[in-house]
Amino acid sequence: MTEVPRKDRFSLFFRLDHHITYNLLRIMGPAAMDPGRDPRAQMKKEYERRKALHEQRRAAEG
């Protein structure tokens, strides 16, 4: 298995950090903004990108 770049990892720590930060932004973050500037929307896109890469790697492994 090849080494996954850090910016593309879908580790347990990344997932835990994502959920904690996302929920904190939901409670204490800025009001809803346009999608290009909303930190929650950006986090969700990054989460989905890493999740898709993870699923592709798992499918390629076997």
Beta strands, then each sheet from edge to edge (+ up, - down):
end
